[in-house]
Amino acid sequence: MAIDPRLELQTFLFLLYHRLITESQPPDQAIGGFLRKCKVRGGARGFLASASFALLRKRVRLRILWLGKGDFSHSSPTEEAACAIWRWFREDMANPIEECMASTRAVLGEAASMSPKYHVEFDADQLMNRVHEFAERVFEGTAESGLNPELRRAARYSISPEILSRWWERFGEEEAALLAESMTSKTPLDIRANEHLASTEKVLMALNEEGLEAMPSRFSPDGIRLEKKAALQHLEMTKAGWIEVQDEGSQLVCHALEPKSGWRVLDACAGGGGKTVHLGSMLAKDGQVYAHDIDASRLESVAKRVIHAQLENVRTLDPGTGDRHGPYDAVLIDAPCLGLGRLRRDPTLNWQGPIAERLDEATHAQRQCLNEYSKLVKPGGVLVYATCSIEPEETSEMIEWFLRDNPEFRRSELPATFQKPSFNPADGGEVSEVTLLPHIHETDGFYIARLEKVPD
Ligand SMILES: C[S@@+](CC[C@H](N)C(=O)[O-])C[C@H]1O[C@@H](n2cnc3c(N)ncnc32)[C@H](O)[C@@H]1O
């Protein structure tokens, strides 16, 4: 007998969530792999991708209500997945309480019959007992009322208590609450026009002709924002290399360099090349971009992206040779960091270990990058340091540390794009560093500092 398609999808959601919390793969890869395995098509794929992501977003909340604590050491993935599905029926789908229990029971029964294919072993009755206990505590309100204020706050925003405590201390209650709210809200879809092939106006017109609601970005000159998600991969303009999906904050990092005609620019921590291709496009008429990363495997996608964007001015440096081809007119250090500015896009950042340990590791790498790549800046040249993090240790304090030890560098005013009231420093001085915040700038959280090497 064919099973109810809704039940089948809900069962896949349980199995997919289980996979997401047990595998170390990034969520998008794990979701892609699962969707290929369960062979669902069309709208069902979209549902599973977005619902499983929404479940991950609520994972901190779920674990705090379920276990009464905010750490990720206790692990019973089947029990967690079962409680997560129950919470989803109850809180996200707003189903009546008895229905939630019946639906969870049906999902577990169906999942048990599929378990050999998906390698998930469990006793459905035993799991239902655990769900019952959890549901009772949620229903009676004791799951929430028994929490201390910090855990209650973390459950409310579904953000790790450790991260929230840092933000509350730094920003104060009112602003921290706005920041936390924005880090759990849906993200807009930002794209960048590849102005080497099509102007921002031309792309905007083409998007409107496709019936998509698009508008120029608030700050980034070549940025475009779509309020609703769209299947851009099917558009001719995407195939032709006119656009790149890129958060506006990330676009602004390249605008901070303000590369001039004829410049040679080093993207020292190029990773997958998001900023390399942007710089390549900005310098397509006259200028050269060099992409470098300590991890050669991260550079693998750069060549493909460069071809797609029809750029002929980008060269990838072999991390093994040690020849960095300096000095450069400008060096970008898009430094390895905790990445907490991207929390709204990647909820897994909530459970990657104690912040203090991660900061030790990241700040060590940042100092190394600043020491090494600043040497490649020409006298009179530009150094831009950026992170998709807003934590002071790896942003403003890192730059203060660097400037103390390197008197040949000084702060440099950011270009006109950044001369806007929302970037003005409290002391009224010039804007040489900015912290982008999602609740103010509607971008991912980023830090950008522009320095220059004193001319000889
Ligand atoms: C924030 S990611 C870069 C993202 C990339 N710029 C983009 O726009 O897609 C940081 C990168 O720094 C690299 N990295 C870490 N330590 C490094 C070092 N000492 N030298 C160069 N790259 C380094 C990492 O491999 C990682 O790819």
The ligand as an ORCA input file, in Angstrom:
! r2SCAN-3c Opt
* xyz 0 1
  C      37.374     33.378      5.399
  S      38.114     32.143      4.448
  C      38.345     32.934      2.901
  C      37.092     33.093      2.081
  C      37.369     33.609      0.691
  N      38.197     34.783      0.676
  C      36.109     33.866     -0.097
  O      35.732     35.021     -0.300
  O      35.481     32.896     -0.540
  C      39.738     32.102      5.099
  C      40.750     31.304      4.287
  O      42.026     31.498      4.866
  C      42.796     30.354      4.611
  N      43.983     30.418      5.481
  C      44.131     30.063      6.777
  N      45.378     30.319      7.205
  C      46.043     30.864      6.148
  C      47.364     31.337      5.936
  N      48.279     31.326      6.919
  N      47.700     31.789      4.717
  C      46.787     31.812      3.708
  N      45.527     31.369      3.844
  C      45.156     30.925      5.050
  C      41.833     29.208      4.846
  O      42.265     28.053      4.180
  C      40.538     29.788      4.282
  O      40.368     29.375      2.942
*
